[in-house]
């Protein structure tokens, strides 16, 4: 199968690398919109327009993975309505899993501003996270810094404060932040670090069996 992967930068490359390792039997094409990155501080309308334009070169793929939480939470519904013959799979914050795993009823979500304010995230929180404290540290510059190779320079003081106050699950709500996963695991060994690559891998495998 041919799988297209869309993102705005480093996150897409990290996802593509992991999927190629886990599912080497498929072929992969990436569409990376660095020109308009980052999407995280843009309006929902801009995100839909930019995502639609960026995926045009990979529309012939059997599956398109929207490896961008910002694009998934703001644009994937529109894309599915417009391209009904395409199977879209999106990365979105793992709120449900975090709520199941937390013992302190306190989680830390690392996401862009656009994801934080999206209707999709509000719906996930309303459905699964009533009564759970969700801290959302300021990450507005993180994606750009990671694209510039400055992941180690990102200050994690707000994450540390959240963990110190009882958070026991950290949700990576942006694929760029995969670049921080090992650092977060080292700094906060008491926390579960969640990101949905394994879920997307299973969904691709299940789809391939039915194709």
Secondary structure, DSSP 8 states (H G I E B T S, - for coil): -EEEEEESSHHHHHHHHHHHHH-TTSEEEEEE--TT---TTS-HHHHHHHHHHHTGGGTTSSEEEE--HHHHHHHHHHHHHH-TTSEEEE----HHHHHHH-SSSEEEEE--HHHHT-HHHHHHHHHH-TT-EEE----TTHHHHHHTT-GGG---HHHHHHHHTT--EEEE-SGGGGGGHHHHHHH-TTSEEE-THHHHHHHHHHHHHH-
